[in-house]
Structure formats: C-alpha cells, structure tokens
C-alpha cells in the first residue's frame, strides 16, 4: 500500500471506530436491538453493559489505528470485532457498512504482514557474512 493511502485508510478507520463509539455511548439500548435473538443471552452481562463494552472496544481500536507502528494490532482487533458484529447482528441495512470496515481492517493487517515479510527478506539478502 502506498504510504499516503495507508495513512488515509488508518485515519479513516480511526475516525469511524471512534465516531460509532460515541453513537453507541449515547444509545446503547438501541444498538443492542440489532443483536440476533440467539446472541442476546451469550454475554454474561445485560445488553446495555455489552454495548458499553463494545463502545470501549471501538474506542480502543480507533485510537490504535492512529499509531502507525501498531496499526496491524488495530487491524486484527478490527477484523475480529467486525466478524463478531456481523455474526451476532447479521447483515442488515444498518450493519452492511461493517463489511467495508472488515475489509479495510484486513487490508491494514495484510499490508503490515507483507511489509514485515519484505523487511525480513531484504535484511537476509543484504546481510554480509562475517569471516
């Protein structure tokens, strides 16, 4: 991924995760209504407490995306979080945009992984043997 496009993607994801957290914070019970009936009883806490935990997760993920060196951690957490949201809420008119967040988070992870692989490979090929 080109340097500027990676920054744009990371910052956009950060804004989105933090923004949605502020919306969930205001109306946790409304967002809890998106849960599938079978998923409501899975967490050991109330739906409102579960949505507050989701809110905290979104904030943490959002701020992690702002740190370039650990954006891959945010990407992994973002992928897992979006998968959990899509599985427990299903794909609806409201949750369909999470597919884009899932894909963008995965792109950050894959880009970071390819960067680490290239960096490791180049360090092995440029190393000079000592005699």
C-alpha positions as CSV (number, residue, x, y, z in Angstrom):
1,X,0.0,0.0,0.0
2,X,1.4,3.4,-0.8
3,X,2.4,5.4,2.1
4,X,-0.2,8.2,1.8
5,X,-3.0,5.7,1.1
6,X,-2.2,3.7,4.2
7,X,-2.3,6.8,6.3
8,X,-5.7,7.8,4.8
9,X,-7.0,4.4,5.4
10,X,-5.8,4.2,9.0
11,X,-7.1,7.7,9.9
12,X,-10.4,7.0,8.2
13,X,-10.8,3.8,10.2
14,X,-9.8,5.5,13.4
15,X,-12.5,8.2,12.9
16,X,-15.1,5.7,12.0
17,X,-14.5,3.4,15.0
18,X,-14.3,6.4,17.4
19,X,-17.4,8.1,15.9
20,X,-19.5,4.9,16.1
21,X,-18.4,4.5,19.7
22,X,-19.8,8.0,20.5
23,X,-23.1,7.0,19.0
24,X,-23.2,3.7,20.9
25,X,-22.4,5.5,24.1
26,X,-25.5,7.7,23.6
27,X,-27.9,4.9,22.8
28,X,-26.6,1.5,23.9
29,X,-30.0,0.0,24.3
30,X,-30.9,0.9,20.7
31,X,-27.8,-0.6,19.3
32,X,-28.5,-3.7,21.4
33,X,-31.7,-4.2,19.5
34,X,-29.6,-5.2,16.4
35,X,-28.4,-8.4,18.2
36,X,-30.0,-11.6,16.9
37,X,-32.2,-13.2,19.5
38,X,-29.8,-16.2,20.0
39,X,-26.9,-13.7,20.7
40,X,-28.7,-11.7,23.4
41,X,-28.1,-14.3,26.1
42,X,-24.5,-15.1,25.1
43,X,-22.7,-12.4,27.1
44,X,-22.9,-12.8,30.9
45,X,-24.0,-9.1,31.3
46,X,-27.0,-7.1,30.2
47,X,-27.4,-5.9,26.6
48,X,-26.7,-2.4,27.7
49,X,-23.5,-3.5,29.5
50,X,-22.5,-5.5,26.4
51,X,-23.0,-2.5,24.2
52,X,-20.9,-0.4,26.6
53,X,-18.1,-2.9,26.3
54,X,-18.5,-2.7,22.5
55,X,-18.2,1.0,22.8
56,X,-14.9,0.7,24.7
57,X,-13.6,-1.8,22.2
58,X,-14.4,0.6,19.3
59,X,-12.6,3.5,21.1
60,X,-9.5,1.4,21.7
61,X,-9.4,0.1,18.2
62,X,-9.9,3.6,16.8
63,X,-7.1,5.0,18.8
64,X,-4.8,2.1,18.0
65,X,-5.3,2.9,14.3
66,X,-3.8,6.3,14.9
67,X,-0.5,4.8,15.8
68,X,1.3,3.7,12.6
69,X,3.6,1.2,14.3
70,X,0.8,-0.8,15.8
71,X,-1.9,-0.3,13.2
72,X,-1.6,-4.0,12.5
73,X,-2.8,-4.8,16.1
74,X,-5.8,-2.5,15.5
75,X,-6.4,-4.2,12.2
76,X,-6.5,-7.7,13.8
77,X,-8.8,-6.4,16.5
78,X,-11.0,-4.6,13.9
79,X,-11.3,-7.8,11.9
80,X,-12.3,-9.8,14.9
81,X,-14.7,-7.2,16.2
82,X,-16.4,-6.8,12.8
83,X,-16.7,-10.5,12.4
84,X,-18.3,-10.7,15.8
85,X,-20.7,-7.8,15.0
86,X,-21.7,-9.4,11.7
87,X,-22.2,-12.8,13.2
88,X,-24.3,-11.6,16.2
89,X,-26.2,-9.0,14.3
90,X,-26.4,-10.4,10.8
91,X,-26.2,-8.3,7.6
92,X,-28.9,-5.7,7.6
93,X,-29.3,-2.2,6.1
94,X,-27.6,-0.9,9.3
95,X,-24.7,-3.4,9.5
96,X,-23.8,-3.8,5.9
97,X,-21.3,-1.0,6.2
98,X,-19.4,-3.2,8.6
99,X,-18.3,-5.3,5.7
100,X,-16.3,-2.3,4.5
101,X,-14.7,-1.9,7.9
102,X,-13.9,-5.6,8.0
103,X,-12.2,-5.3,4.6
104,X,-10.3,-2.2,5.4
105,X,-9.1,-3.6,8.7
106,X,-8.0,-6.8,6.9
107,X,-6.1,-4.6,4.3
108,X,-4.2,-3.0,7.1
109,X,-3.2,-6.4,8.6
110,X,-2.2,-7.8,5.2
111,X,-0.2,-4.7,4.2
112,X,1.6,-4.8,7.5
113,X,2.3,-8.5,7.2
114,X,3.7,-8.1,3.7
115,X,5.8,-5.2,4.9
116,X,7.3,-7.4,7.7
117,X,8.0,-10.2,5.2
118,X,9.7,-7.8,2.8
119,X,11.7,-6.3,5.5
120,X,12.8,-9.6,6.9
121,X,13.6,-10.9,3.4
122,X,15.7,-7.8,2.5
123,X,17.6,-8.0,5.7
124,X,18.6,-11.6,5.0
125,X,19.7,-10.8,1.4
126,X,21.7,-7.7,2.4
127,X,23.4,-9.3,5.4
128,X,27.2,-9.8,4.8
129,X,28.7,-12.9,6.2
130,X,31.5,-12.5,8.8
131,X,34.7,-14.5,8.4
